Structures are given as C-alpha cells and as structure tokens.
Amino acid sequence: MSKQARNSMAAIMTVLVTIVMWMTAIIGLIFLASVGAAIIAHQNGGSLDALNISVTDGTDSLPALIAGLIGGFVVIPAIIYVCIQLRRILATLAEGDPFVPENAVRLTRVAATIAVTQLLRIAVALVIRFSFDHTKVGLNFDLIAWASVAALFILSQVFREGTRLRDEEKMTI
C-alpha cells in the first residue's frame, strides 16, 4: 500500500472515529440528562416540571434508572477515551510510522479500558441487586468484549515486538 493510500485511509478512519467520539458525547449527555430527570421525576411522585419541560415517570423502575445513569457515567467516558487513543494511533499511521512504542501503550490502554468497563458493569449490577429489595438483575457474560480485550492485549505485544525489531534493523544499517 502506498504512503498516500495509507494516509488517506488513516484520514478517513480518523474522521469516522471523531464522528463516533462526538456522537457519543452528544447522545451521552442527552441520555444522562434524560435519565437524571426521570430519576427526579420518580422521586417526586411521578412527574417533574422544570424549565418548561415536563417529565413523567414511565414504567421504568428506580433501580433500572439508577443502573442506567451509573452505566452512562461509566460507558460514555470509556468510549470517548478509546476514541482518543485510536485517533492518536491513526495519527502515527498518517505520518507513515505506526510502529512506535506509544502505540503499544495505547492499545494496552484500550484493552484495559474495555476490561475495566466490563468489570464495572458487573459491579453496578451487583450493587443494584443488593441495594434494592426484590430487584432481579440479569447479568450476561459479554464474550465479544472479553475476546476484544484479549485481542488488543495481543496486538499491543505485536506492536511492541514490531517496534523492537524495527529499532534493531535501524541499528544494523
């Protein structure tokens, strides 16, 4: 692949990652505000009138709303952080040198972020389960997320080794 093709592909991917990042931020803020308003409405007996906005408590239970709010506070920053790391990796690709030590660290950070997010998901479910009487919490094992964590840790090691081999090659010339 030519450098120009690599640069244009990196530019396209950077634009896509940036769109995902900003969409997550905007939709996330709307989601957090909506769930927060629904929690307040639930606590106020089912309705909330503020700033000419009327919110009524639907069929969602308080534990589900709290889980959604906490989940939003965990997942939204995680997605934004992953997008930032991916943008930095893509910047090195656009420059024509993706095998830099920082990219191995960035891939490790992405893997750790996904792993921590998954662990926090389990923790939130357990806290909700034990904080509210008669609340059933469904918790599923997300195999794709954990496989992604494993794949990213492996790729980070590949980048470390690729960087090491490239540096050794530079020293022999």
C-alpha positions in Angstrom: 0.0 0.0 0.0 1.4 3.4 -1.0 2.0 6.1 1.6 -0.7 8.2 0.0 -3.2 5.4 0.2 -2.2 4.7 3.8 -2.5 8.4 4.7 -6.0 8.7 3.0 -7.2 5.6 4.8 -5.9 6.9 8.1 -7.6 10.2 7.4 -10.9 8.5 6.6 -10.7 6.4 9.8 -9.8 9.4 11.8 -12.9 11.2 10.6 -15.1 8.2 11.5 -13.5 7.8 14.9 -14.0 11.5 15.5 -17.7 11.3 14.5 -18.2 8.4 16.8 -16.5 10.3 19.7 -18.6 13.4 19.3 -21.9 11.5 18.7 -21.2 9.5 21.9 -20.6 12.8 23.8 -23.7 14.4 22.5 -26.0 11.4 22.8 -24.5 10.6 26.1 -25.2 14.0 27.6 -28.8 13.8 26.3 -29.1 10.3 27.8 -27.6 11.3 31.2 -29.9 14.3 31.4 -33.0 12.3 30.5 -32.2 9.5 33.0 -31.4 12.1 35.6 -34.7 13.8 35.0 -36.5 10.5 35.1 -35.0 9.7 38.5 -36.0 13.1 39.9 -39.5 12.6 38.4 -39.6 9.1 40.1 -38.6 10.6 43.4 -41.2 13.4 43.1 -44.1 11.0 42.7 -44.0 10.5 39.0 -43.6 14.0 37.4 -41.2 16.8 37.1 -41.8 20.3 35.7 -38.7 22.5 35.2 -37.6 25.0 32.6 -40.9 24.4 30.7 -40.0 20.7 30.3 -42.4 18.2 31.7 -41.1 14.7 32.5 -43.3 11.9 33.7 -42.1 8.7 35.2 -42.8 5.9 32.8 -42.7 2.2 33.6 -39.0 2.2 34.4 -38.2 1.3 38.0 -35.8 3.3 40.1 -33.2 0.6 40.2 -33.2 0.4 36.4 -32.9 4.2 36.1 -30.0 4.3 38.6 -28.3 1.4 36.8 -28.7 3.3 33.5 -27.3 6.5 35.0 -24.3 4.8 36.5 -23.8 2.8 33.4 -23.9 6.0 31.3 -21.3 7.6 33.6 -19.0 4.5 33.0 -19.6 3.8 29.3 -19.7 7.2 27.8 -16.3 8.4 29.1 -14.8 5.0 28.2 -16.0 5.2 24.6 -14.6 8.8 24.3 -11.3 7.7 25.9 -11.0 4.7 23.4 -11.7 7.1 20.5 -9.0 9.5 21.7 -6.5 6.6 21.8 -7.5 5.4 18.4 -7.1 8.9 17.0 -3.6 9.0 18.3 -2.8 5.6 16.8 -4.2 6.8 13.5 -2.1 10.0 13.6 1.0 7.8 13.7 -0.3 5.8 10.7 -1.0 9.0 8.8 2.6 10.0 9.4 3.7 6.7 8.0 5.2 5.2 11.1 2.7 3.3 13.3 5.3 1.1 14.9 6.2 3.4 17.7 6.3 2.4 21.4 3.5 4.7 22.3 1.0 2.7 20.1 1.7 -0.4 22.1 0.9 1.5 25.2 -2.3 3.0 23.6 -3.5 -0.5 22.6 -2.9 -1.7 26.1 -4.9 1.3 27.4 -7.8 0.5 25.1 -7.8 -3.1 26.2 -7.7 -2.1 29.9 -10.5 0.4 29.4 -12.7 -2.2 27.9 -11.9 -4.7 30.7 -12.5 -2.1 33.4 -15.8 -1.1 31.8 -16.9 -4.8 31.8 -15.9 -5.2 35.4 -17.7 -2.0 36.4 -20.8 -3.3 34.6 -20.7 -6.4 36.8 -20.1 -4.3 39.9 -23.0 -1.9 39.1 -25.3 -4.9 38.6 -24.3 -6.4 42.0 -24.7 -3.1 43.8 -28.1 -2.5 42.3 -29.1 -6.1 43.2 -28.1 -5.8 46.8 -29.2 -2.2 47.3 -32.9 -2.7 46.4 -35.1 -5.4 47.9 -37.0 -7.6 45.4 -34.9 -6.4 42.5 -33.9 -9.0 39.9 -30.7 -8.2 37.9 -29.8 -10.0 34.7 -26.1 -10.3 34.1 -24.7 -11.7 30.9 -21.1 -12.5 30.1 -20.1 -10.4 27.1 -17.8 -12.8 25.3 -17.1 -10.4 22.4 -15.9 -7.7 24.8 -13.6 -10.1 26.6 -12.3 -11.5 23.3 -11.6 -7.9 22.2 -9.7 -7.3 25.4 -7.5 -10.4 24.7 -7.0 -9.5 21.0 -6.0 -5.9 21.9 -3.5 -7.2 24.5 -2.1 -9.5 21.9 -1.9 -6.7 19.3 -0.2 -4.4 21.8 2.5 -7.1 22.2 2.8 -7.4 18.4 3.3 -3.6 18.2 6.0 -3.8 21.0 7.8 -6.6 19.1 7.4 -4.8 15.8 8.9 -1.6 17.3 11.8 -3.5 18.8 12.5 -5.3 15.5 12.4 -2.1 13.5 14.7 -0.3 16.0 17.2 -3.3 15.8 17.0 -3.0 12.0 17.8 0.7 12.1 20.9 0.0 14.3 22.3 -2.6 11.9 22.3 -0.3 8.9 
